[in-house]
Amino acid sequence: MSVTNALKSKAQPKVALIVGASGLVGQHLLSQLLASKNYSQVIALVRKPLDVNHNKLIQKQVDFNNLAHNLTQLTKPNNGQEKLDLNEDYLPKIDHVFCTLGSTIKKAGSKSAFKQVDYLYPLLIAKHFYQENASLFCVVTAMAANESSAIFYNQVKGQLESAICDIGYQHLGIFRPSMLSGQRNEYRLGEQFGTLVMNALAFMIPKKYRVIKANKVANAMLAYAEHPPLGITITQSDQLQNH
């Protein structure tokens, strides 16, 4: 490919896919993806329809309990048609994938259910779209993600990072926020209390451990996707604060 063609290809609007668009970070990221000139279409995989209307947005309702099958059905060859009709069941070619899925053990109901949401679903999505030639995958994990951690939450996040790093994406962005703040669609008492305490003590807490606004994480993910370096990039919470 010539330099001219390479630059032309790079400048062409891409198709983004987001999963977790109803969550704290996902809501902000969805709005930014829709506003970005870098994306001609934004596909949202959702459990139930979002109350969002935009000419670039295509919502695909999926059964996450049967995610692998649903993904296969959505990406079945569509007779060579590259452009997606709004009434078409198939997905277009996905360039960039953004995963902001996340739960808690309390909300999920058990450790195994939590691991299904925070490990299995993101990993299935990452593997599937890598096989479909997506070049970039962005995922939100946790500040203390470590597969050897004694804390189950951090252990699962670390296991996810390790598994996704083994897939082979050309561009892999891992984002490790501290405690998130923002307006959720659900109430998390522990998170609300922790946010209040950490905000009150912010002057004495190192930047890496301070509460971080969800929109900053979304800002960082979009900025990364605009100019992604090759290989694996891990962005820590203190770096996220700069966005």
N, C-alpha and C positions, 0 to 999 in steps of 0.2 A: 504494500500500500504506500502510495506517495505521501509526502508531508502534507500536501494540499488536501488530499482525500482524507487523511487522518484527522486533520483539523476540522474539516467539514463534518466528518462523522462525529467527532467529539462535540461539536456545537449543536447537533440535531437534538431536539427535545426528546426526552426519554419517558419511559413509562415506569411509574413507581407503584409498589404494592406496600400497603401498611396493614399490619395485624396488631390489634390492641388500640384501635383508634378511639374507643370510648373511655380509655383510661386517662389518668392525670397527665402524663407526658404525651400520650397519643392524641389527645384532643388538640393540644398546641401544635404538634407536628403535622397533623392532618391539615390544619388551617394554613400552615406555612408551605406545605407541599402543593396545595391548591393555588396558592398565591405565586408560587415560583414559576418563572418563565422556563426553567430547565425541564419541566415535566409537561407533556401534552395530555397525559391521562394519569389519574390516581385511582388505583383499585384498592378498595377496603374490604378485607375479609371480616365479616361480622357475624355475631350470634343472632342479633336482631337488628333491624334497620336503624340507622342513625338519623337523627332529626337534622340532617344537613343536606342542602341542595346546592349543587354547583355543576356547571356544564362539563367540568373535567372529571367529576367524581362518578365512579361506577362501584356500587356496593354489591358484594356477593355474599349472600347469607349461607353459612356453612354449619354443619353439625360437627362441632369440635370433638365429640366422642367418636366420630367416624371420619376424622380429619384426613387420613391418608387416602381413603377412597374418594372423598370429596375433591381433594386436590387433583387426583388422577382424572376425575370426570371433568373438572374445569379446564384442564390443559390437554384434553384429547385433541388430536389433529383436526383442524376445521376446514378441510378441503382447500388448503393453501391460501385462504383469505387472511391477509396480514392485519387488516383494519377491523377493529371490533365494533360490531353493531350494538347499539344500546339494548336490543332485545336478544342478543346472542348469548348463549350460555358459556361459551369458551372464553378463556382469558387471552389477551394479546401477549406478545413477547414481553416479559418483564425484565427490565434492566436493573433496577435498584429495589431491594427489599428492606423494609424497616420493621423491626419487631419490638414492640413496647408492651408485650404481654407481661402481666405480673399479678400475683395474688398474695394471700397470706394463709398460713395454716388454719387460722380461725375461720376465714371466709371460705376456704376450700373444703373444710370439714375434717380433714385428716392429713397426715404427712404424705401419704401416697397420692391423694387427690391434688395436694399442692404441687408435688413433683410432676404430676401429669401436665399441669398448666405452665409451670415455670421451667420445666426441662424438656419433657416429651414434645409438646406442641411446637416450641421454637425450633427444636432440633429437626422435627419432621419437615417444617417449613423451609428451614435452611437447606436441608439435603435435597428436597424436591426441586426448589428453584435453582439450585446449583446445577442439577441435572438438566434443567431447562435453559441453561446458559445465562443466568443472571450473573452480572459481574461484581455486584456490591451487595453486602449484607451488613446491616447495622442492628445492634441489639443492646438493650439496656439490661444490665445485671445489678451488681451491688458493690458498694465501696469495699467491703471486706470479702468479696467473692474468693473462695479458696476451697478446692475439693477436699483438702485435708482438715478443714475446720471442724471443731467440735460442735459448732452451732449448725444445726440442720439447714437453716435458711441459707447461710453463706456457703455451706457445703454443696447444696444443689446448684446455686449460682456458679460456683467454681467448676462443677462437673459440666454444666452447660458450656461455659467458656472453653474448656478443654476439648469437648466433643466438636464444637463448631470450628475451632482452630484446626482440627484435623481434616476438615472437608476440602479445603483448597481454594477458597474464594480469592479472586484477584485482588479484591479490596474488602477487608473485614474490619469493621469499626465496632469496638466494644466500649460501652460507656458505663462508668461505675459511679453513680451518684451516692451521696450520703442520704440522710433522711429528706424526703421530698416534701415540699409545701405547695399548696394550691387548692383550688376548688374541685373536690371530687364529687362524683355522682353518688358516692356512698360515704358513710361516716365511719371513720376508724379512730376510736377513742385513744388508743395508745399513740398513734401517730400525731393526733392533735395535741395531746399532753406533751409529748416529746418535743414537738415543734415549739410550743410555748416556752418550755424550759431552755431549750437550746438557743432560741432567739434572745432570751433574757441574758444568757451567759455568753453571747456571741463574742463579746470583747475579749474574752479569755480563752476561747476555743480556737485551735488552729484552723486555718481556712479549709483544709481537707475534710474536717469533721463537722463543719457548720451545716445547718439546714440549707438546702438549695431549692430554689424555685423551679418548678417543673418546666416552665417556658425556657429556662436557660439550657436544660438538657436537650429540649427540642431544637433550640437555636444551634447548639453544638453539633447535633446530628445532621442538620441540613448543611451547615458550613463544611463539615467533613465530606459530605456527599458531593458538594460542588467541586472540590479539588482533592479527591481521595488519593493518598499515597499508596504505592503497591504494598501488599502484604497486610500484616496485622497491626492495627493501631489501637492502643488502649488509652482512653482518656479518663483520668482520675477526677474526683470530685472538685479538687481545688482548681483544676484546669477548666472544668465546666463552669465554675463561678465567673470566669472571665467572659462568658457569653451572655 
